[in-house]
Amino acid sequence: MSEVRLPGPVKATLVDAATKAPAGGFRFWLYGDEPEGTPPAGLNFRCPCGCGQLHGIAWRRKDGSPAGWTWDGNRQAPTCSPSIQSFNADGSKHWHGYLTAGEWGQA
C-alpha cells in the first residue's frame, strides 16, 4: 500500500469518543487509574485522510516521564510535535503529517 496524502488541511475536532469521531477528530486520554483533572497523557485520533483508522500518540508516560511527543497545552486547537507517522496493519507507512494549531497537515 502506498502512503496517503491529504488534499489540504483537515480540522482537528475535539470529541467525546474517538471511536465515533470524524476524520481528524481527537480525544485526550489518561492512564486508567488516574483521577479526573490529571493532565492528559496523549491523544487518540481518527486518521485525517478519512480512512477511519484510529491512532494515538503520547507525550507523558505513566511514571510522569516524557514520551515521544510534546503538546502545547491547548485543548481546543492543539499543536503536537514532532511529526506523526501512522502505519497500516502490514507495517507499511499509511500517513505522515503534523497537528498544528488544531489542523492536520501533510508532512
C-alpha distances in whole Angstrom, upper triangle without the diagonal:
4,7,9,12,16,18,21,22,22,25,25,27,29,29,31,28,25,24,25,24,23,20,21,24,25,28,29,30,33,33,34,38,38,41,40,41,39,37,33,31,28,26,23,21,19,16,17,14,16,13,16,15,18,18,21,23,26,29,31,32,34,37,37,35,32,29,26,26,29,30,33,35,34,33,33,31,30,28,26,26,24,21,18,15,13,10,8,10,9,10,7,8,8,11,14,17,21,23,27,30,28,25,21,20,18,18
4,6,10,13,15,18,20,20,23,24,26,28,29,31,29,25,25,26,24,22,19,20,23,24,27,29,30,33,33,35,39,39,41,40,41,39,36,33,31,27,25,23,21,19,15,16,13,15,13,16,15,18,18,21,22,26,28,31,32,34,37,36,35,32,28,25,25,28,29,31,33,33,32,32,29,28,26,25,24,22,18,17,13,12,11,10,13,12,11,8,7,7,9,12,15,19,21,24,27,26,23,19,18,15,15
4,7,10,13,15,17,17,20,20,23,25,26,29,26,23,23,24,22,20,17,17,20,21,24,26,27,30,31,33,36,36,38,37,37,36,33,29,28,24,22,20,18,16,12,13,10,13,12,15,14,16,15,18,19,23,25,28,29,32,34,33,32,29,25,22,22,24,25,28,30,29,29,28,26,24,23,21,20,19,15,13,10,9,9,9,13,13,11,8,6,5,6,8,11,15,18,20,24,22,19,16,14,11,11
4,7,10,12,14,14,17,18,20,23,24,27,24,21,21,22,19,17,14,14,18,19,23,25,26,29,31,33,36,36,38,36,36,35,32,29,27,24,21,19,16,14,10,10,7,10,10,13,12,15,15,18,19,23,25,28,30,32,35,34,33,29,26,23,22,24,25,27,28,27,27,26,24,23,21,20,20,19,15,13,11,10,11,11,14,15,14,11,9,6,5,8,10,14,16,19,22,20,17,13,12,9,11
4,6,9,11,11,15,16,19,22,23,27,25,21,22,22,20,17,13,14,17,19,23,25,27,30,32,34,37,36,38,36,36,35,32,29,28,24,21,20,17,15,11,10,7,11,11,15,15,17,16,19,20,23,25,28,30,33,36,34,33,29,26,23,22,23,23,25,27,26,26,24,22,21,20,19,19,18,14,13,12,12,13,14,18,18,17,14,11,9,7,8,9,12,14,17,19,18,15,11,9,7,9
4,5,7,8,12,13,16,20,21,24,23,20,21,21,18,15,11,11,15,17,21,23,25,29,31,33,36,35,37,35,34,33,30,27,27,23,20,19,15,13,10,8,6,9,11,14,15,16,16,18,19,23,24,28,30,33,35,34,33,29,27,23,22,23,22,23,25,23,23,21,19,19,18,18,18,18,14,14,13,13,15,16,20,21,20,17,14,11,9,9,9,11,13,15,17,15,12,9,7,6,9
4,7,9,13,15,18,21,23,26,26,22,23,23,20,16,13,13,17,20,23,26,28,32,34,36,40,38,39,37,37,36,33,30,30,26,23,22,18,16,14,10,9,11,14,16,18,20,20,22,23,26,28,31,34,36,39,37,36,33,30,27,25,26,25,26,27,25,25,23,20,21,20,21,21,21,18,17,17,17,19,20,23,24,23,21,18,15,12,13,12,14,15,16,18,17,13,11,9,8,12
4,7,10,13,16,19,21,25,25,22,23,23,19,16,13,12,16,18,22,24,27,30,33,35,38,37,38,35,34,34,31,28,28,25,22,21,18,16,14,10,10,12,15,17,19,20,20,21,22,25,26,30,32,35,37,35,34,31,29,26,23,24,22,23,25,22,22,20,17,18,17,18,19,19,16,16,17,18,20,21,25,26,25,22,19,16,13,13,11,12,13,13,15,14,10,9,7,8,11
4,7,9,12,16,18,22,22,19,21,21,17,14,11,10,13,15,19,21,24,27,30,32,35,33,34,32,31,30,27,25,25,21,19,18,15,14,13,9,10,12,16,17,18,18,18,19,19,22,23,27,29,32,34,32,31,28,26,23,20,21,19,19,21,18,19,16,13,14,14,15,16,17,14,15,16,17,20,21,25,27,25,23,20,17,13,13,10,10,10,10,11,10,6,6,5,7,11
4,6,9,13,15,19,18,16,18,17,13,10,8,6,9,12,16,18,21,25,28,30,33,31,32,29,28,28,25,23,23,20,17,16,12,11,10,6,8,10,13,14,15,16,16,17,18,21,22,25,28,30,33,31,30,27,25,23,20,20,18,19,20,17,17,14,12,13,13,15,17,18,15,14,16,16,19,20,23,25,24,23,19,16,13,13,11,10,9,10,11,9,5,5,7,9,13
4,6,10,12,16,17,15,17,16,12,10,9,6,8,10,13,16,19,23,26,28,31,29,29,26,26,26,23,20,21,18,15,15,12,11,11,8,11,12,15,15,16,16,16,17,18,20,21,24,27,29,32,29,29,26,25,23,20,19,17,17,17,14,14,11,9,11,12,14,17,18,16,16,18,18,21,22,25,28,27,25,22,19,16,16,13,12,9,10,9,6,5,6,9,12,16
4,7,9,13,14,12,15,14,10,9,8,5,5,7,10,12,16,19,22,24,27,25,26,23,22,22,19,17,18,15,11,11,9,9,10,8,12,12,15,14,15,14,13,14,14,17,18,21,23,25,28,26,26,23,22,20,17,17,14,15,15,12,11,9,7,8,10,12,15,17,15,14,16,16,19,21,24,26,25,24,21,18,15,15,13,11,8,9,9,5,5,6,10,13,16
4,6,10,11,10,13,12,8,8,9,6,4,6,8,11,15,18,22,23,26,24,24,21,21,21,19,16,18,15,12,12,9,10,12,10,14,13,16,15,16,14,15,15,16,18,19,22,24,25,28,26,27,25,23,22,19,19,16,16,15,13,10,8,8,10,13,14,18,20,18,17,19,19,22,23,25,28,27,27,24,21,18,19,16,14,11,12,11,8,9,10,14,17,20
4,7,9,9,12,11,9,10,11,9,6,5,6,8,12,15,19,20,22,21,20,17,17,18,16,13,15,13,10,10,9,11,14,13,17,16,18,16,17,14,15,14,15,16,18,19,22,23,26,24,25,23,22,21,18,18,15,15,14,11,8,7,8,10,13,14,18,20,19,18,20,20,23,24,26,29,28,28,25,23,20,20,18,16,13,14,13,9,11,13,16,20,22
4,6,6,9,8,6,9,11,10,6,6,6,9,12,15,18,19,21,20,20,17,17,18,17,14,16,14,11,10,9,10,14,14,17,16,18,15,16,13,14,14,16,17,19,21,23,23,26,25,26,25,23,23,21,20,17,18,17,14,11,10,12,13,16,17,21,23,22,20,22,20,23,24,25,28,28,28,26,23,21,22,20,19,16,17,16,13,14,15,19,22,24
4,7,9,8,8,11,14,13,9,8,6,9,10,13,16,16,19,18,17,14,16,17,16,14,16,14,12,11,11,13,16,17,20,18,20,16,17,14,15,15,17,18,20,21,22,22,25,24,26,25,23,24,22,22,19,20,18,16,13,13,15,16,19,19,23,25,24,22,24,22,24,25,26,29,29,30,28,25,24,25,23,22,19,20,19,16,18,19,22,25,27
4,5,6,6,10,13,12,9,8,7,9,10,13,16,15,18,18,18,16,18,18,18,15,16,14,11,9,10,10,14,16,18,16,17,14,14,11,13,13,16,17,20,20,21,21,25,24,26,25,23,23,21,22,20,22,20,18,15,15,17,17,20,20,23,24,23,21,22,20,22,22,22,26,26,27,25,23,22,23,22,21,19,21,21,17,19,18,22,24,26
4,5,5,8,10,10,7,6,6,9,10,13,16,16,19,19,20,18,19,19,18,15,15,13,9,6,6,7,10,12,15,13,14,10,10,8,9,10,13,15,18,19,20,21,24,24,25,23,21,21,19,20,18,20,19,18,15,15,16,16,18,17,20,21,20,17,18,16,18,18,19,23,22,23,22,19,18,19,19,18,16,19,19,16,16,16,19,21,23
4,6,9,11,12,9,9,10,12,13,16,17,17,21,21,22,20,22,22,21,18,18,16,12,9,9,8,11,14,15,13,13,9,9,7,10,12,15,18,21,22,23,23,27,26,27,26,23,23,22,23,22,24,23,22,19,19,20,19,21,21,23,24,22,19,20,17,18,18,18,21,22,23,22,19,19,21,21,21,19,22,22,19,19,18,21,23,25
4,7,10,11,9,10,10,14,15,18,20,20,23,23,24,22,23,24,23,20,20,18,14,12,10,9,12,14,15,13,13,10,11,10,13,15,18,20,23,24,26,26,30,29,30,28,26,26,24,25,23,25,24,22,19,18,19,20,22,22,25,26,24,21,22,19,20,20,20,24,25,25,24,21,20,22,22,22,20,22,22,19,19,18,21,23,26
4,7,8,5,7,9,12,14,18,20,21,24,24,24,22,23,23,22,18,19,16,13,10,8,6,10,10,13,10,12,9,10,9,12,13,16,19,21,23,25,25,29,28,29,27,24,24,22,22,20,22,21,19,16,15,16,16,19,19,22,23,21,18,19,17,19,19,20,24,24,24,22,19,18,19,19,18,16,19,19,15,15,14,18,20,22
4,6,5,9,11,15,17,21,24,24,28,27,27,25,26,26,24,21,22,18,15,12,9,7,9,8,10,8,10,8,11,11,13,15,18,21,23,25,27,28,32,30,31,29,26,25,23,23,21,23,22,20,17,16,16,17,19,19,22,23,21,18,19,17,19,19,21,24,24,23,21,18,16,18,17,17,15,18,18,14,13,13,16,18,21
4,6,9,12,16,18,22,24,25,29,28,29,27,27,27,24,21,21,18,14,12,8,5,6,5,7,5,8,7,9,10,11,14,16,19,22,24,26,28,31,30,30,27,25,23,21,22,20,22,22,20,18,16,15,16,17,17,20,20,18,15,16,14,16,16,19,21,21,20,18,14,13,15,14,14,13,16,16,13,11,10,13,14,17
4,6,10,13,16,20,22,24,27,26,27,24,24,24,21,18,19,15,12,10,6,5,6,4,8,8,10,9,10,10,10,12,14,17,19,21,24,25,29,27,27,24,22,20,18,18,16,18,18,16,14,13,12,12,13,14,16,17,15,13,14,13,16,17,19,22,21,20,18,15,12,13,12,11,9,12,13,9,8,7,10,12,15
4,7,11,13,17,20,21,24,23,24,21,21,21,19,16,17,14,10,8,6,6,8,8,11,10,12,10,11,10,11,11,14,16,18,21,23,24,27,26,26,24,22,21,18,19,16,18,17,15,13,11,11,12,14,14,17,19,17,15,16,15,18,19,21,24,23,23,20,17,15,16,15,14,11,14,14,10,10,10,14,16,19
4,7,10,14,16,18,21,20,20,18,18,18,16,12,13,10,7,6,4,7,9,10,13,13,15,12,12,9,9,9,11,13,15,17,19,20,24,22,23,20,18,18,15,16,13,15,14,13,10,10,11,10,12,12,16,17,16,14,16,15,18,19,21,24,23,23,21,18,16,16,15,14,11,13,13,10,11,11,15,17,19
4,7,10,13,15,17,16,17,14,15,14,13,10,11,9,5,6,7,9,13,14,17,17,18,15,14,11,11,9,11,12,14,15,17,18,21,20,21,19,18,18,16,16,13,15,13,12,9,10,12,11,14,13,17,19,18,16,18,17,20,21,22,26,24,25,23,21,19,19,18,16,13,15,15,12,14,14,18,20,22
4,7,11,13,15,13,14,12,12,11,9,6,7,6,4,6,9,12,15,16,20,20,21,18,17,13,12,9,10,10,11,12,14,14,18,16,18,16,15,16,14,13,11,13,11,11,8,11,12,11,13,12,15,17,18,16,18,18,21,22,23,27,25,26,24,22,20,20,19,17,14,16,15,13,16,16,19,22,23
4,7,9,11,10,11,10,11,10,9,5,6,6,6,7,11,14,17,19,22,22,22,19,17,13,12,9,10,9,11,11,12,12,15,14,16,15,14,15,14,14,13,15,13,14,12,14,16,14,16,15,17,19,19,17,19,18,21,22,23,26,25,26,24,23,22,22,21,19,17,19,19,17,19,19,22,24,25
4,6,8,6,8,8,10,8,8,5,5,7,9,11,14,18,20,22,25,25,25,22,20,17,15,12,12,10,11,9,10,9,12,11,14,14,13,16,15,15,14,17,14,16,14,17,19,16,18,17,19,20,21,20,22,21,23,25,25,28,26,28,27,26,25,24,24,22,19,21,22,20,22,22,25,27,27
4,6,6,9,10,12,10,10,9,7,9,11,13,16,19,22,24,27,27,27,24,21,18,16,13,13,11,12,10,9,7,10,11,13,14,13,16,16,17,17,19,18,20,18,21,22,20,21,19,21,22,23,21,22,22,23,25,24,27,26,28,27,27,26,26,25,24,22,24,25,23,25,25,28,29,29
4,6,8,10,13,11,13,11,11,13,14,14,18,21,24,26,29,28,28,24,22,19,18,15,16,14,16,14,12,10,13,14,17,18,17,20,20,21,20,23,21,22,20,23,25,22,24,22,24,25,26,24,25,24,25,26,25,29,28,30,29,29,28,28,28,27,25,27,28,26,28,27,30,32,32
4,6,9,12,10,13,13,12,15,17,18,21,24,27,29,32,32,31,28,26,22,21,19,19,16,17,15,13,10,12,13,17,18,18,21,22,22,22,24,21,23,21,24,26,24,26,24,26,28,29,27,28,27,29,30,29,32,31,33,33,32,32,32,31,30,27,29,30,28,30,30,33,35,35
4,7,9,7,9,10,10,13,15,17,20,24,26,28,32,31,31,28,26,22,21,18,18,15,15,13,12,9,11,11,15,17,17,20,20,20,19,21,18,20,18,22,24,22,23,22,24,26,27,25,27,27,29,30,30,33,32,34,33,32,31,31,30,28,25,27,27,26,28,28,31,33,33
4,6,6,10,11,12,15,17,19,22,25,28,30,33,33,33,30,28,24,23,20,20,18,18,15,15,13,14,14,18,19,20,23,22,21,20,21,18,20,18,21,24,22,24,23,26,28,29,28,30,29,31,33,33,36,35,37,35,34,33,33,32,29,27,28,27,26,29,29,33,35,35
4,6,9,10,12,14,15,17,20,23,26,28,31,31,31,28,27,23,23,20,20,18,18,16,17,15,17,16,19,20,20,23,22,21,19,20,16,17,15,18,21,20,22,22,25,27,28,27,29,29,31,33,33,36,35,36,35,33,32,32,30,28,25,26,25,23,26,27,31,33,34
4,6,8,12,14,15,18,21,24,27,28,31,31,32,29,28,24,23,20,19,17,17,15,16,15,17,15,18,19,20,22,21,19,17,17,14,15,13,16,19,18,20,20,23,26,27,26,29,29,31,34,34,37,36,37,35,34,32,31,29,27,23,24,23,22,25,26,30,32,33
4,6,9,12,14,17,20,23,26,27,31,31,31,29,27,23,22,18,17,14,13,11,13,11,13,11,14,15,16,19,18,16,15,16,13,15,13,17,19,17,19,19,21,23,25,24,27,27,29,32,32,35,33,35,33,32,30,29,28,25,22,23,22,22,25,25,29,31,31
4,7,9,11,15,18,21,23,24,28,28,29,27,25,22,20,16,15,12,11,9,12,11,13,10,13,13,14,16,15,13,11,12,9,11,11,14,16,14,15,15,17,20,21,21,24,24,27,30,30,33,31,32,30,29,27,26,24,22,19,19,19,18,21,22,25,28,28
4,6,8,11,14,18,20,21,25,25,26,23,21,18,16,12,11,9,9,8,10,11,13,11,13,12,12,14,12,11,10,12,9,11,10,13,15,12,14,13,15,17,19,18,21,21,23,26,27,30,28,29,27,26,24,23,21,19,16,18,17,16,19,19,22,25,25
4,7,10,14,17,19,21,24,25,25,23,20,17,14,11,9,6,6,5,7,8,10,9,10,9,9,11,10,10,10,12,11,13,12,16,16,13,14,12,14,16,17,16,18,19,21,24,24,27,25,26,25,24,22,21,20,18,16,18,18,18,20,20,22,24,24
4,7,10,14,15,17,20,21,21,19,17,14,11,7,5,4,6,7,9,11,14,12,13,11,9,10,8,9,8,12,11,12,11,14,14,11,12,10,12,13,14,13,15,15,18,21,21,24,22,23,21,20,19,18,17,15,13,15,16,15,17,16,19,20,20
4,7,10,12,14,17,18,18,16,14,11,9,6,6,7,9,11,13,14,17,16,16,14,12,12,10,11,10,13,12,12,10,12,13,10,11,10,12,14,14,12,14,14,17,19,20,23,21,22,20,18,17,16,15,13,11,14,15,13,14,14,17,19,19
4,7,10,12,15,15,15,12,10,7,6,4,7,9,12,14,15,16,20,19,19,17,15,14,13,14,13,16,15,15,13,14,15,13,14,12,15,16,15,12,13,12,14,16,17,20,19,20,18,16,15,15,15,14,12,15,16,14,15,13,16,18,19
4,6,8,11,11,12,10,8,6,5,6,9,12,14,17,18,20,23,22,22,20,17,16,14,16,14,17,17,16,14,14,14,12,13,12,15,16,14,11,13,11,13,15,16,20,19,19,17,14,13,14,13,12,11,14,15,12,12,11,14,15,17
4,6,9,8,8,6,6,5,6,9,12,15,18,20,22,23,27,26,26,23,20,19,17,19,18,20,20,19,16,16,16,15,16,15,17,18,16,13,13,11,13,13,15,18,18,18,16,13,12,13,13,14,12,16,17,14,13,11,14,15,17
4,5,6,6,6,5,6,7,10,12,16,18,21,23,25,28,27,27,24,21,19,17,19,18,20,21,20,18,18,17,16,16,15,16,17,14,11,11,8,10,11,14,17,16,15,13,9,8,10,10,12,11,15,17,14,12,9,11,12,14
4,5,8,8,9,10,10,12,14,18,20,23,25,27,30,29,28,25,22,20,18,19,18,20,21,19,18,17,15,15,15,15,16,17,14,11,12,11,13,14,17,19,19,17,14,11,9,10,9,10,10,13,15,12,9,7,9,10,13
4,6,8,9,11,12,15,17,21,23,26,28,30,33,32,31,28,25,22,21,22,22,23,25,23,22,20,18,18,18,18,19,19,15,13,13,11,13,13,16,18,18,16,13,10,8,10,10,12,13,16,18,15,12,9,10,10,13
4,5,8,10,12,15,18,22,24,27,29,30,34,33,33,30,27,25,23,24,23,25,26,24,22,21,19,20,20,20,22,22,18,16,15,13,14,14,16,19,19,18,16,12,11,14,14,16,15,18,20,17,14,12,13,14,17
4,6,9,11,15,18,22,25,27,28,30,33,33,32,30,26,24,23,25,25,27,27,26,24,23,22,22,22,21,23,22,19,16,15,12,12,11,13,15,16,15,14,10,10,14,15,17,17,21,22,19,17,14,16,15,18
4,6,10,13,16,20,23,25,26,28,31,31,31,28,25,23,22,24,23,26,26,25,22,21,21,21,22,21,22,23,20,16,16,12,13,12,13,16,17,17,15,12,12,15,16,18,17,21,22,19,17,15,17,17,19
4,6,10,14,17,20,23,23,25,28,28,28,25,22,20,20,22,22,24,25,24,22,22,21,20,20,19,20,20,17,14,13,9,10,9,10,13,14,14,13,10,11,13,15,16,16,20,22,19,18,15,17,17,18
4,7,11,14,17,19,20,21,25,24,25,22,19,18,17,20,19,22,22,21,19,19,19,18,19,17,19,19,17,13,13,10,11,11,12,15,15,16,14,12,12,14,15,16,15,19,20,18,17,14,17,17,19
4,7,11,14,16,17,19,22,21,21,19,16,14,14,16,16,19,20,19,18,19,18,16,16,14,15,15,13,10,10,7,9,10,12,15,14,15,13,11,11,12,13,13,13,17,19,16,16,13,16,16,17
4,7,10,12,13,15,18,18,18,15,12,11,11,13,13,16,17,17,16,17,17,14,14,12,13,14,13,9,10,9,11,13,14,17,16,17,15,14,13,13,13,13,12,16,18,16,16,14,16,17,17
4,7,9,11,13,16,15,14,12,9,8,7,10,10,14,14,16,15,17,16,13,12,9,10,11,11,8,10,10,13,16,17,19,17,18,16,15,14,13,13,12,11,14,16,15,16,14,16,17,17
4,6,7,10,13,11,11,9,6,6,6,8,9,13,13,15,15,17,17,13,13,10,11,11,12,11,13,13,16,19,20,22,20,21,19,19,18,16,16,14,13,16,17,17,18,17,19,20,19
4,7,10,12,9,9,6,4,6,5,5,7,10,11,14,14,17,16,13,12,9,9,11,13,12,15,16,19,22,23,25,23,24,22,21,20,18,17,15,14,15,17,17,18,18,19,21,20
4,7,8,6,6,5,5,8,8,8,10,13,12,15,16,19,19,15,15,12,13,14,16,16,18,19,21,24,25,27,25,26,24,24,23,21,20,18,17,19,20,20,22,21,23,24,24
4,5,5,5,6,6,9,11,12,13,17,16,19,19,22,22,19,19,16,16,17,19,17,19,20,22,24,24,27,24,26,25,25,24,23,23,21,20,22,23,23,25,24,26,27,26
4,5,7,9,9,13,14,15,16,19,18,21,20,24,24,21,21,19,19,20,22,21,22,22,24,26,26,28,26,29,28,28,27,26,26,24,23,25,26,25,27,26,29,30,29
4,6,9,10,14,15,16,17,20,19,22,22,26,26,23,23,20,21,21,24,23,25,25,27,29,29,31,29,31,30,30,30,28,28,26,25,27,28,28,30,29,31,32,31
4,7,9,13,13,13,14,16,16,19,19,23,23,20,20,18,18,19,22,21,23,24,26,29,30,32,29,31,30,30,29,27,26,24,23,24,25,25,27,27,29,30,29
4,7,10,11,12,14,16,16,20,21,24,24,20,19,17,16,17,20,20,22,23,25,28,29,30,28,29,28,28,27,25,25,23,22,23,24,25,27,26,28,29,27
4,7,8,8,11,13,14,18,19,22,21,17,16,13,13,13,16,16,19,20,23,26,27,28,25,27,25,25,24,22,21,19,18,20,21,22,23,23,24,25,23
4,6,8,11,14,15,18,18,21,21,17,15,12,11,11,14,13,15,17,19,22,23,25,22,23,21,22,21,19,18,17,17,18,20,21,22,21,22,23,21
4,7,10,14,16,18,19,21,20,16,14,10,9,8,10,10,12,14,16,20,21,22,19,20,18,19,17,15,15,14,14,16,19,19,20,18,19,19,17
4,7,10,12,14,15,18,16,12,10,6,5,6,8,9,12,14,17,20,22,24,21,21,19,19,17,14,13,11,11,13,15,16,16,15,16,17,16
4,7,9,11,13,16,14,10,8,5,5,7,10,11,15,17,20,24,25,27,24,25,22,22,19,17,15,12,11,12,13,14,16,15,17,18,17
4,6,8,9,12,11,7,6,5,7,10,12,12,16,18,21,25,26,29,26,26,23,23,20,18,15,12,10,10,11,12,14,14,16,18,18
4,6,9,11,9,6,6,7,9,12,14,15,19,21,25,28,30,32,29,29,26,25,22,20,17,13,11,10,9,11,14,15,17,19,19
4,6,9,9,7,8,9,12,15,17,17,21,22,26,29,31,33,31,31,28,27,24,22,19,16,13,12,11,12,15,17,19,22,22
4,6,6,5,7,10,13,16,17,18,21,22,26,29,31,34,31,31,28,27,23,22,19,15,12,10,8,9,12,15,17,21,21
4,6,6,9,11,15,18,18,18,21,22,25,28,29,32,31,31,28,26,23,22,19,16,12,12,10,9,13,15,18,21,22
4,6,10,12,16,19,19,19,22,22,26,28,30,33,31,31,28,26,23,22,19,16,12,11,9,7,11,13,16,20,22
4,7,10,14,16,16,16,20,21,24,27,29,32,30,29,26,24,20,19,16,13,9,8,5,4,7,10,13,17,18
4,6,10,13,13,14,17,18,22,25,27,30,27,27,24,22,19,17,14,11,7,6,5,5,8,10,13,16,17
4,7,10,10,11,15,17,21,24,26,29,26,25,22,21,17,15,12,8,5,4,5,7,8,9,11,14,14
4,6,8,9,12,14,18,21,24,26,23,23,20,19,16,13,11,7,6,7,9,9,10,10,12,14,13
3,5,8,11,14,18,21,24,25,22,22,18,18,15,12,10,7,7,8,11,13,13,12,12,13,12
4,7,10,13,16,20,22,24,20,20,17,17,14,11,9,7,9,10,14,15,14,13,12,13,11
4,7,10,13,17,20,21,18,17,13,13,10,7,6,5,8,10,13,14,13,10,10,9,7
4,7,10,14,16,18,15,14,11,11,8,6,5,6,8,11,15,14,13,10,10,10,9
4,7,10,13,14,11,11,7,8,6,4,7,9,11,15,18,17,15,12,12,10,9
4,7,10,12,9,9,6,5,5,6,9,11,13,16,20,18,16,13,13,12,12
4,7,8,6,6,4,5,7,9,12,15,17,20,23,22,20,16,17,15,14
4,5,5,5,6,5,9,12,15,18,19,23,26,24,22,18,19,17,17
4,5,7,9,9,13,15,18,21,22,26,29,27,25,22,22,21,21
4,6,9,10,14,16,20,23,24,28,31,29,27,24,24,22,21
4,7,9,12,14,17,20,22,26,29,27,26,22,22,20,19
4,6,10,12,15,19,21,24,28,26,24,20,20,17,17
4,6,8,12,15,18,21,24,23,21,17,16,14,13
4,7,10,14,16,19,22,21,18,15,14,12,12
4,7,10,12,16,19,17,15,11,10,8,9
4,7,10,13,17,16,14,10,9,6,6
4,7,10,13,13,10,7,5,4,4
4,6,10,10,8,6,5,6,6
4,7,6,6,5,6,9,10
4,5,5,6,7,11,11
4,6,9,10,14,15
4,7,10,13,15
4,6,10,12
4,7,10
4,7
4
